[in-house]
Amino acid sequence: MATENATTTDNADNADNADGNVLIHFDQVTKRFGDTTVLDDLCFSVSPGKHVTLIGPSGSGKTTILRLLMTLIKPDRGTISVDGQYLTHEEKGGKLVPAGEKHSREVRKKIGMVFQQFNLFPNMRVLRNVTEAPMHVLGLSKDEAEARALDLLELVGLGRKCNDYPTRLSGGQQQRVAIARALAMRPQVLLLDEVTSALDPELVAGVLDVLRDIAHTTDITMLCVTHEMNFARDISDEVLMFDGGRVIESGPPEKIFSDPEHERTREFLSAVL
């Protein structure tokens, strides 16, 4: 996995994509909000099937990465590719130009996201919350979508709640429905944005247990932003420490959490562990 400290070339990137060794690639991505630079010439890659956790202080750019991948915002500079396809750009006439919505939407189908807030439809029962997107976006039949949804609701421990409305569920149960909804789209990448931050402390463990099961029993690629350091240690293949819109250190969790090299990483971990 490459960070901004690694030397990359266009030929090397193309070769990696051709071999299937890179699923997500940020190439010199800069994002500004007004006079504030949130991501600063960021380069990093994620390989298929890997679980990568982004850690760092608030405002360091972690959630901005997830929002860029969901095309909720667009980079000011640089390119992002998913499975060898540009996300917010496309090639026309031999040139790279801003992508149209149709192109971005097709690439974005490979990505699912679970947000801090559950964002369930309160007027729809749990089952329909999970089947709605597969039917309307992927074109699944009602029977196919419901079979997939019921399997996923069993996976997250909510098979018996399929006919309930979200308002009848606890916060932890609603977040598990949101996880099932994201997985129902069969994404190659699952983005997790502080998925336990809106939960009461006693509900956090149940959601994290579900995500651990998914991480350990599926080949889905995960990109996770969390302040739950024990969870990050458990599920991650690689941990990236962000500060000032850059990756300042990366490595396996046992290295980052037990023997970090960068002073800023040590300071951050001493404050949160």
C-alpha positions as CSV (number, residue, x, y, z in Angstrom):
1,M,0.0,0.0,0.0
2,A,1.4,3.4,-1.0
3,T,1.3,6.6,0.9
4,E,2.3,10.1,-0.3
5,N,5.9,9.2,0.6
6,A,6.1,6.5,-2.0
7,T,7.4,7.1,-5.5
8,T,4.8,6.3,-8.1
9,T,4.6,6.7,-11.8
10,D,1.8,6.6,-14.3
11,N,3.2,3.4,-15.8
12,A,3.4,1.8,-12.4
13,D,-0.1,2.8,-11.5
14,N,-1.5,1.5,-14.8
15,A,0.4,-1.8,-14.2
16,D,-1.0,-2.2,-10.7
17,N,-4.6,-1.5,-11.9
18,A,-4.1,-4.0,-14.8
19,D,-3.0,-6.7,-12.4
20,G,-5.8,-6.0,-10.0
21,N,-3.5,-5.1,-7.2
22,V,-5.1,-1.7,-6.6
23,L,-8.8,-1.1,-6.0
24,I,-8.8,2.5,-4.7
25,H,-6.2,5.0,-5.8
26,F,-5.8,8.6,-4.8
27,D,-3.3,10.4,-7.0
28,Q,-2.1,13.9,-5.9
29,V,-5.6,14.8,-4.5
30,T,-6.0,18.2,-3.0
31,K,-9.3,19.4,-1.5
32,R,-9.8,22.9,-0.1
33,F,-12.7,24.5,1.7
34,G,-12.2,28.2,1.3
35,D,-8.7,29.1,2.5
36,T,-8.4,25.8,4.4
37,T,-6.6,22.9,2.7
38,V,-8.1,19.7,4.0
39,L,-6.2,17.3,1.8
40,D,-2.8,18.2,0.6
41,D,-1.5,16.4,-2.5
42,L,-2.6,13.1,-1.1
43,C,-1.5,9.8,-2.7
44,F,-2.5,6.4,-1.4
45,S,-3.8,3.1,-2.6
46,V,-5.9,0.3,-1.2
47,S,-5.7,-3.3,-2.4
48,P,-8.7,-5.5,-3.0
49,G,-10.0,-7.3,0.1
50,K,-7.9,-5.2,2.5
51,H,-9.3,-3.5,5.6
52,V,-7.7,0.0,6.0
53,T,-8.4,2.3,9.0
54,L,-7.8,6.0,8.9
55,I,-7.0,7.5,12.3
56,G,-6.0,11.0,13.3
57,P,-7.3,14.2,15.0
58,S,-10.6,15.8,14.0
59,G,-10.1,18.0,10.9
60,S,-7.2,15.9,9.5
61,G,-9.1,15.0,6.3
62,K,-10.3,11.4,7.1
63,T,-14.0,11.9,6.5
64,T,-13.3,14.1,3.5
65,I,-11.7,11.0,1.8
66,L,-14.9,9.1,2.3
67,R,-17.0,12.0,1.0
68,L,-14.9,12.2,-2.1
69,L,-15.3,8.5,-2.8
70,M,-19.1,8.9,-2.5
71,T,-18.8,11.9,-4.9
72,L,-20.6,14.1,-2.3
73,I,-17.7,16.5,-3.0
74,K,-15.1,16.7,-5.8
75,P,-11.4,17.2,-5.6
76,D,-9.9,20.5,-6.5
77,R,-6.9,18.7,-8.0
78,G,-5.8,15.2,-8.7
79,T,-7.7,12.0,-9.6
80,I,-9.4,9.2,-7.8
81,S,-9.9,5.8,-9.4
82,V,-11.9,2.8,-8.3
83,D,-11.2,-0.6,-9.8
84,G,-9.2,1.0,-12.6
85,Q,-11.8,3.5,-13.5
86,Y,-11.6,7.2,-12.8
87,L,-14.3,8.3,-10.4
88,T,-14.7,12.1,-11.0
89,H,-13.0,12.2,-14.4
90,E,-13.3,10.4,-17.7
91,E,-11.2,10.2,-20.8
92,K,-12.6,11.9,-23.9
93,G,-10.7,12.5,-27.1
94,G,-7.5,11.4,-25.4
95,K,-7.9,13.9,-22.6
96,L,-9.0,13.7,-19.0
97,V,-12.0,15.8,-18.3
98,P,-14.5,16.1,-15.4
99,A,-16.9,13.2,-15.5
100,G,-20.5,13.4,-16.2
101,E,-23.0,12.2,-13.5
102,K,-23.8,9.0,-15.4
103,H,-20.1,7.9,-15.4
104,S,-19.6,8.8,-11.8
105,R,-22.8,7.0,-10.8
106,E,-21.7,3.8,-12.5
107,V,-18.3,3.8,-10.8
108,R,-20.0,4.7,-7.5
109,K,-22.1,1.5,-7.6
110,K,-19.0,-0.3,-6.5
111,I,-19.0,1.6,-3.2
112,G,-21.2,1.4,-0.2
113,M,-21.2,3.6,2.8
114,V,-22.4,3.5,6.4
115,F,-22.7,7.0,7.9
116,Q,-22.6,8.3,11.4
117,Q,-26.3,8.9,11.3
118,F,-28.5,5.9,10.2
119,N,-30.5,7.8,7.5
120,L,-33.2,5.2,7.3
121,F,-36.5,5.9,5.7
122,P,-38.9,6.2,8.7
123,N,-42.0,5.6,6.6
124,M,-40.6,2.2,5.3
125,R,-40.4,-1.0,7.2
126,V,-36.9,-2.5,7.8
127,L,-37.2,-4.9,4.9
128,R,-38.1,-2.2,2.4
129,N,-35.3,0.0,3.7
130,V,-32.9,-2.7,2.6
131,T,-34.6,-3.7,-0.7
132,E,-35.3,-0.2,-2.1
133,A,-31.9,0.6,-3.6
134,P,-31.2,-2.9,-5.1
135,M,-34.6,-2.8,-6.8
136,H,-34.3,0.7,-8.2
137,V,-30.6,1.1,-8.8
138,L,-29.5,-2.5,-9.6
139,G,-32.8,-3.6,-11.2
140,L,-33.3,-6.6,-9.0
141,S,-36.8,-8.1,-8.9
142,K,-38.7,-7.8,-5.6
143,D,-38.2,-11.5,-4.8
144,E,-34.4,-11.3,-5.5
145,A,-34.1,-8.1,-3.4
146,E,-36.1,-9.5,-0.5
147,A,-34.1,-12.8,-0.5
148,R,-30.9,-10.8,-0.4
149,A,-32.2,-8.5,2.3
150,L,-33.4,-11.3,4.6
151,D,-30.1,-13.0,4.4
152,L,-28.3,-9.8,5.3
153,L,-30.7,-9.0,8.1
154,E,-30.0,-12.4,9.6
155,L,-26.3,-11.6,9.2
156,V,-26.7,-8.5,11.4
157,G,-29.0,-10.2,13.8
158,L,-32.2,-8.5,12.8
159,G,-34.1,-11.2,10.8
160,R,-37.0,-11.0,13.2
161,K,-37.2,-7.2,12.8
162,C,-37.8,-7.1,9.1
163,N,-41.4,-5.9,9.4
164,D,-40.8,-3.2,12.0
165,Y,-40.4,0.5,11.3
166,P,-37.1,2.1,12.2
167,T,-38.7,4.1,15.0
168,R,-39.3,0.8,16.8
169,L,-35.6,0.0,16.8
170,S,-32.8,1.1,19.1
171,G,-30.0,3.2,17.7
172,G,-27.7,0.1,17.5
173,Q,-30.4,-1.8,15.7
174,Q,-30.9,1.0,13.2
175,Q,-27.2,1.2,12.5
176,R,-27.1,-2.6,11.9
177,V,-30.0,-2.1,9.4
178,A,-27.9,0.6,7.7
179,I,-25.0,-1.9,7.4
180,A,-27.3,-4.4,5.8
181,R,-28.6,-1.8,3.4
182,A,-25.1,-0.9,2.3
183,L,-24.2,-4.6,1.8
184,A,-27.3,-5.2,-0.2
185,M,-25.8,-3.3,-3.1
186,R,-23.0,-5.9,-3.2
187,P,-20.3,-3.2,-3.2
188,Q,-16.6,-4.0,-3.7
189,V,-15.8,-1.3,-1.1
190,L,-17.5,-0.6,2.2
191,L,-16.9,2.9,3.7
192,L,-17.4,3.3,7.4
193,D,-17.6,6.8,8.8
194,E,-17.5,6.8,12.6
195,V,-20.5,4.4,12.6
196,T,-20.7,4.2,16.4
197,S,-20.3,7.9,17.2
198,A,-24.0,8.6,17.4
199,L,-24.7,5.5,19.6
200,D,-25.1,5.2,23.4
201,P,-22.0,3.5,24.8
202,E,-23.9,0.3,25.7
203,L,-25.0,-0.1,22.0
204,V,-21.5,0.3,20.5
205,A,-20.3,-3.3,21.1
206,G,-23.1,-4.9,19.2
207,V,-22.4,-2.8,16.0
208,L,-18.7,-3.4,16.2
209,D,-19.2,-7.2,16.6
210,V,-21.3,-7.2,13.4
211,L,-18.5,-5.3,11.6
212,R,-15.9,-7.7,12.9
213,D,-17.8,-10.6,11.6
214,I,-18.1,-9.0,8.2
215,A,-14.4,-8.2,8.2
216,H,-13.4,-11.7,9.2
217,T,-15.9,-13.7,7.0
218,T,-16.1,-11.8,3.7
219,D,-13.6,-10.5,1.1
220,I,-15.1,-7.0,1.0
221,T,-12.7,-4.1,1.0
222,M,-13.1,-1.8,4.0
223,L,-12.1,1.8,4.4
224,C,-12.9,2.9,8.0
225,V,-12.7,6.1,9.9
226,T,-13.0,5.5,13.6
227,H,-11.9,6.6,17.1
228,E,-12.5,3.0,18.3
229,M,-8.8,2.1,18.5
230,N,-9.4,-1.5,19.7
231,F,-11.7,-2.1,16.8
232,A,-9.1,-0.7,14.4
233,R,-6.5,-3.0,15.9
234,D,-8.8,-6.0,15.5
235,I,-10.0,-5.6,11.9
236,S,-7.3,-3.7,10.1
237,D,-4.7,-4.9,7.7
238,E,-3.2,-1.4,7.6
239,V,-3.6,1.8,9.6
240,L,-3.0,5.2,8.2
241,M,-2.3,8.1,10.5
242,F,-3.5,11.4,9.1
243,D,-2.5,14.9,10.2
244,G,-2.8,18.1,8.2
245,G,-4.4,16.4,5.2
246,R,-1.5,14.0,4.7
247,V,-0.6,10.5,5.7
248,I,2.3,10.9,8.1
249,E,2.7,7.2,9.0
250,S,1.2,3.9,7.9
251,G,1.7,0.3,8.7
252,P,0.1,-2.8,10.2
253,P,-1.9,-2.2,13.4
254,E,0.6,-4.0,15.7
255,K,3.3,-1.5,14.5
256,I,1.2,1.7,14.6
257,F,-0.4,1.0,18.0
258,S,2.6,-0.6,19.7
259,D,5.7,1.1,18.2
260,P,4.8,4.2,16.1
261,E,7.7,6.0,14.6
262,H,6.2,9.5,14.2
263,E,6.0,11.8,17.3
264,R,2.6,13.1,16.2
265,T,1.3,9.5,16.0
266,R,2.6,8.9,19.6
267,E,0.9,12.1,20.8
268,F,-2.4,11.2,19.2
269,L,-2.5,7.6,20.5
270,S,-1.5,8.7,24.0
271,A,-4.6,10.9,24.0
272,V,-7.1,8.4,22.7
273,L,-5.9,5.0,24.2
